[in-house]
Amino acid sequence: MRRIVRYFFEGLLFTIPLAVTLFILYKVFVTVDGWLGFSIPGVGFLLTILLIFVVGILTSNVLTKSVLSLIDTLFDRLPFVKLIYSSIKDVMGAFVGDKKSFDKPVLVSITPDGAGKAVGFITRESLELFGLDDHIAVYFPQSYNFAGNVLLFPKEKVQPLAADSADVMAFLVSGGISGK
């Protein structure tokens, strides 16, 4: 009987993540196809990927880069639009591109005796803007979420981690489950 129960739970551990992933992918494909009016599943999604690729080529081209730069400047100056656009742009830039922000994983002492620690990423090493010359900003992503918190710590409480930032992010976002 124990073996049957074990097989059942092992099957659940494999089937549920697979089914949820396939369901989410299906919903993404159907939603994008619906927006674009395609009846063949996946065509709209593939066209969207192709469009993103073409825009990437255009942003690398000297001739079209200036036009796209004008669009970028316009969105950066419009009230309310700037708040949304710049926030999304900064978050995307933190993960992808030349200005990756989550590339300095650190261990921070969060209790007075140093026993309690938290893992995060340095996002700003100078806080002179706030009159806190001896502090740095550390971002702590939340597990299973796209949210997080930025906390300010004295520099001596923050210790760099000798670890790959992608592995550290996977560890944090998975709630400490994922990792090598």
SULBELMO-V394967 format. One record per pair of residues at least 24 apart in sequence whose C-alpha atoms are under 8 Angstrom apart, sorted by the first residue. I is the first residue (numbers start at 1). J is the second residue. Records with the same first field share a line. If there is no record, write none. Layout:
I=J  J
This chain:
102=165
103=164  165
104=160  161  165
105=160  161  162  163  164  165  168
106=158  159  160  161
107=158  159  160  161
108=157  158  159
109=157  158
110=157
119=172
141=169  172  173
142=172  173  175
143=172  173  174  175
144=173  174  175
145=173
